[in-house]
Amino acid sequence: MNILDRKTAAEIAKCGRSAGWHWYQVGEKQKVPEMQTLVLWADHLKLTDADLGELIRDALQTRVQIMEKLSRDDKRRIQTRSVLRRDLAKEIAQEMTEEEIAKREKELQQKAEAAQKKQRFLAEQDKERARLQRLKQFEEKLNKLRSEHGNN
């Protein structure tokens, strides 16, 4: 149940009918009142500071939910009319970007680990080739010594 009707809420906030209409909508069409409007309403209703704090927190949560829904559903509907809206849009975009960055960093780390593993494998192969070459040289020297001493 709404404590203030649209007309009274708009009069107290010194706003037009359009603003009042948007405050009482549900979903994407809903607009969250500005901080100064919330304070004017709280003064009119003689709310305590604790109640005003809850009202502000609820308004911010509603605003964030609307912005998140709009950012997912319809990018064209995001309007940057106020500084808070612009900041929220940036924050949401940054969060999405941070997720992408974290994903890419993880991929780069996996590629680096694979490259290190490949380097270790190649180093082991080089060691094995060098060992086989030394064994071959020893075998050739042994065969040469045997042939020089007549021990075939």
C-alpha positions in Angstrom: 0.0 0.0 0.0 1.3 3.4 -0.9 1.3 6.0 1.9 1.2 8.9 -0.6 -0.9 9.0 -3.7 0.7 10.2 -6.9 -0.7 13.7 -6.9 0.3 14.3 -3.2 3.8 12.8 -3.8 4.4 15.0 -6.8 3.2 18.2 -4.9 5.4 17.5 -1.9 8.4 16.9 -4.2 7.5 20.0 -6.3 7.5 17.8 -9.4 5.1 17.4 -12.3 2.5 14.7 -12.9 4.9 12.8 -15.2 7.4 12.2 -12.5 4.7 11.0 -10.1 3.4 8.6 -12.8 6.9 7.1 -13.2 7.5 6.6 -9.5 4.4 4.4 -9.2 5.1 2.2 -12.2 6.4 -1.4 -11.9 9.3 -2.9 -13.8 11.4 -1.1 -16.5 9.1 1.9 -16.6 9.6 2.7 -13.0 11.8 5.6 -12.1 13.4 5.9 -8.6 12.9 9.3 -7.0 15.9 11.5 -6.5 17.5 11.8 -3.0 16.0 15.3 -2.5 12.5 13.9 -3.2 13.0 11.1 -0.7 14.1 13.6 2.0 11.1 15.9 1.2 8.7 12.9 1.6 10.4 11.8 4.8 10.1 15.3 6.2 6.4 15.4 5.2 5.7 12.0 6.8 7.9 12.8 9.8 10.0 9.7 9.3 12.9 9.1 11.7 16.5 9.2 10.4 16.5 5.3 10.6 13.4 5.1 8.4 14.9 7.6 6.0 18.1 5.5 5.8 16.0 2.4 5.0 14.1 4.4 2.3 17.3 5.6 0.7 18.8 2.1 0.8 15.7 0.6 -0.8 15.6 3.2 -3.4 19.3 2.6 -4.3 18.6 -1.2 -4.5 15.6 -0.7 -6.8 17.7 1.7 -9.0 20.5 -0.9 -9.3 18.0 -3.7 -10.1 16.4 -1.6 -12.8 19.8 -0.7 -14.3 20.9 -4.3 -14.3 17.7 -5.4 -16.0 18.0 -2.7 -18.6 21.7 -3.4 -19.3 20.8 -7.1 -19.9 17.5 -6.6 -21.9 17.6 -3.4 -23.9 20.8 -1.3 -24.2 18.9 1.4 -26.0 16.6 2.2 -23.0 19.5 3.2 -20.8 19.3 7.0 -20.5 22.1 8.9 -18.9 20.0 11.8 -17.5 21.5 11.9 -14.1 25.0 11.5 -12.7 23.9 8.6 -10.5 22.4 6.8 -13.5 25.6 7.4 -15.5 27.7 6.1 -12.6 25.6 3.0 -12.2 25.8 2.3 -16.0 29.6 2.6 -15.8 29.8 0.4 -12.8 27.7 -2.3 -14.4 29.7 -2.1 -17.6 32.9 -2.2 -15.6 31.7 -5.3 -13.7 31.0 -7.0 -17.0 34.4 -5.9 -18.3 36.2 -7.1 -15.1 34.6 -10.5 -15.6 35.9 -10.6 -19.2 39.3 -9.4 -18.0 39.5 -12.1 -15.3 38.5 -14.7 -17.9 41.2 -13.6 -20.3 43.8 -13.5 -17.6 42.9 -17.0 -16.7 43.3 -18.1 -20.3 46.6 -16.3 -20.6 47.8 -18.1 -17.4 46.8 -21.4 -18.8 48.6 -20.7 -22.1 51.7 -19.6 -20.1 51.6 -22.8 -18.1 51.2 -24.8 -21.3 54.2 -22.9 -22.8 56.3 -23.7 -19.7 55.3 -27.4 -19.9 56.3 -27.4 -23.6 59.6 -25.8 -22.8 60.4 -28.4 -20.1 59.4 -31.2 -22.6 61.7 -29.7 -25.3 64.6 -29.3 -22.8 64.2 -32.9 -21.7 64.2 -34.0 -25.4 67.4 -32.0 -25.9 69.0 -33.6 -22.9 68.0 -37.1 -24.2 69.4 -36.3 -27.7 72.7 -35.1 -26.2 72.9 -38.3 -24.0 72.2 -40.5 -27.0 74.8 -38.6 -29.0 77.4 -39.1 -26.2 76.5 -42.8 -26.1 76.9 -43.1 -29.8 80.4 -41.4 -29.6 81.4 -43.8 -26.8 80.3 -46.7 -28.9 82.2 -45.5 -31.9 85.4 -45.0 -29.7 84.9 -48.4 -28.2 84.5 -50.0 -31.7 87.6 -48.1 -32.9 89.7 -49.3 -29.9 88.5 -52.8 -30.4 89.4 -52.7 -34.1 92.8 -51.3 -33.3 93.5 -54.1 -30.9 92.0 -56.8 -33.0 89.0 -57.5 -30.8 86.1 -57.6 -33.2 
